[in-house]
Amino acid sequence: MEEKIFLIGIILIFAGILLTIISAFLSGSKKINFAFGGFIGPIPFGWATDYKYLIIILFLLLFSILIFFYLR
């Protein structure tokens, strides 16, 4: 079970990187907005270039915490 979850995580990371690269090439605008988030222990953190993206990334991080506690 743990090996499957690890494999799914790696696939999602590479899919996110690929989508980011594709969207950067397809967008013609000069301004690029992005958001980054992660966990240090149980504490979520995030950075973003726009307030809207920060709210989205924090919501996704909180959703991830809920899924983690539900599966545990």
GROMACS elastic network, one bead per residue, 0.5 to 0.9 nm:
[ bonds ]
;  ai    aj funct       b0    kb
    1     4     6  0.52672   500
    1     5     6  0.64445   500
    1     6     6  0.87320   500
    2     5     6  0.51397   500
    2     6     6  0.61243   500
    2     7     6  0.85911   500
    3     6     6  0.50541   500
    3     7     6  0.61408   500
    3     8     6  0.86085   500
    4     7     6  0.50547   500
    4     8     6  0.61164   500
    4     9     6  0.85548   500
    5     8     6  0.50529   500
    5     9     6  0.61366   500
    5    10     6  0.86961   500
    6     9     6  0.50904   500
    6    10     6  0.63088   500
    6    11     6  0.86822   500
    7    10     6  0.51695   500
    7    11     6  0.61813   500
    7    12     6  0.86146   500
    8    11     6  0.51061   500
    8    12     6  0.61384   500
    8    13     6  0.86503   500
    9    12     6  0.51284   500
    9    13     6  0.62246   500
    9    14     6  0.87688   500
   10    13     6  0.51326   500
   10    14     6  0.63390   500
   10    15     6  0.85760   500
   11    14     6  0.52788   500
   11    15     6  0.60563   500
   11    16     6  0.85997   500
   12    16     6  0.60823   500
   12    17     6  0.86085   500
   13    16     6  0.51946   500
   13    17     6  0.63139   500
   13    18     6  0.86561   500
   14    17     6  0.50749   500
   14    18     6  0.60683   500
   14    19     6  0.85601   500
   15    18     6  0.50716   500
   15    19     6  0.60996   500
   15    20     6  0.85548   500
   16    19     6  0.51340   500
   16    20     6  0.61287   500
   16    21     6  0.86633   500
   17    20     6  0.51192   500
   17    21     6  0.62736   500
   17    22     6  0.86731   500
   18    21     6  0.51997   500
   18    22     6  0.61642   500
   18    23     6  0.85837   500
   19    22     6  0.51170   500
   19    23     6  0.60260   500
   19    24     6  0.84833   500
   20    23     6  0.52445   500
   20    24     6  0.61290   500
   20    25     6  0.87597   500
   21    24     6  0.51477   500
   21    25     6  0.64143   500
   21    26     6  0.87520   500
   22    25     6  0.52795   500
   22    26     6  0.62006   500
   22    27     6  0.86739   500
   23    26     6  0.50197   500
   23    27     6  0.59646   500
   24    27     6  0.54943   500
   24    28     6  0.81975   500
   24    32     6  0.79301   500
   25    28     6  0.76157   500
   27    30     6  0.83351   500
   27    32     6  0.87849   500
   29    32     6  0.73921   500
   32    49     6  0.84027   500
   33    48     6  0.75166   500
   33    49     6  0.55574   500
   33    50     6  0.66280   500
   33    53     6  0.79173   500
   34    47     6  0.84194   500
   34    48     6  0.56886   500
   34    49     6  0.58024   500
   34    50     6  0.75355   500
   34    53     6  0.69598   500
   34    54     6  0.88227   500
   35    46     6  0.71590   500
   35    47     6  0.56372   500
   35    49     6  0.65501   500
   35    50     6  0.79048   500
   35    53     6  0.58241   500
   35    54     6  0.62976   500
   35    56     6  0.85449   500
   35    57     6  0.66304   500
   36    45     6  0.84137   500
   36    46     6  0.54575   500
   36    47     6  0.52599   500
   36    48     6  0.62461   500
   36    53     6  0.89656   500
   36    54     6  0.82065   500
   36    57     6  0.70482   500
   37    44     6  0.72188   500
   37    45     6  0.55003   500
   37    47     6  0.63437   500
   37    48     6  0.85341   500
   37    54     6  0.87020   500
   37    57     6  0.63118   500
   37    58     6  0.73896   500
   37    60     6  0.89112   500
   37    61     6  0.72716   500
   38    43     6  0.84738   500
   38    44     6  0.57901   500
   38    45     6  0.56067   500
   38    46     6  0.64806   500
   38    61     6  0.72362   500
   39    42     6  0.62658   500
   39    43     6  0.55282   500
   39    45     6  0.61018   500
   39    46     6  0.87115   500
   39    61     6  0.81407   500
   40    43     6  0.53870   500
   40    44     6  0.65159   500
   40    45     6  0.75917   500
   41    44     6  0.80420   500
   42    65     6  0.80644   500
   44    58     6  0.75600   500
   44    61     6  0.63830   500
   44    62     6  0.75794   500
   44    65     6  0.86186   500
   45    57     6  0.89788   500
   45    58     6  0.74713   500
   45    61     6  0.81741   500
   46    54     6  0.67676   500
   46    57     6  0.68301   500
   46    58     6  0.66805   500
   46    61     6  0.87123   500
   47    50     6  0.89107   500
   47    53     6  0.86781   500
   47    54     6  0.64104   500
   47    57     6  0.84226   500
   48    51     6  0.68744   500
   48    52     6  0.84422   500
   48    53     6  0.59743   500
   48    54     6  0.51536   500
   48    55     6  0.89442   500
   48    57     6  0.83163   500
   49    52     6  0.87907   500
   49    53     6  0.72779   500
   49    54     6  0.77466   500
   50    53     6  0.54153   500
   50    54     6  0.64674   500
   50    55     6  0.89866   500
   51    54     6  0.50459   500
   51    55     6  0.63885   500
   51    56     6  0.87691   500
   52    55     6  0.53202   500
   52    56     6  0.64246   500
   52    57     6  0.88523   500
   53    56     6  0.50211   500
   53    57     6  0.61577   500
   53    58     6  0.85584   500
   54    57     6  0.52142   500
   54    58     6  0.61117   500
   54    59     6  0.84991   500
   55    58     6  0.52382   500
   55    59     6  0.61054   500
   55    60     6  0.86615   500
   56    59     6  0.51326   500
   56    60     6  0.62628   500
   56    61     6  0.86882   500
   57    60     6  0.50489   500
   57    61     6  0.61635   500
   57    62     6  0.86584   500
   58    62     6  0.61547   500
   58    63     6  0.84815   500
   59    62     6  0.51743   500
   59    63     6  0.61157   500
   59    64     6  0.85768   500
   60    64     6  0.61214   500
   60    65     6  0.87147   500
   61    65     6  0.63402   500
   61    66     6  0.87809   500
   62    65     6  0.50512   500
   62    66     6  0.63838   500
   62    67     6  0.87457   500
   63    66     6  0.51287   500
   63    67     6  0.62992   500
   63    68     6  0.86313   500
   64    67     6  0.50994   500
   64    68     6  0.61008   500
   64    69     6  0.86956   500
   65    68     6  0.50086   500
   65    69     6  0.62513   500
   65    70     6  0.85217   500
   66    69     6  0.52621   500
   66    70     6  0.60650   500
   66    71     6  0.86334   500
   67    71     6  0.61043   500
   67    72     6  0.84560   500
   68    71     6  0.53106   500
   68    72     6  0.60796   500
   69    72     6  0.50473   500
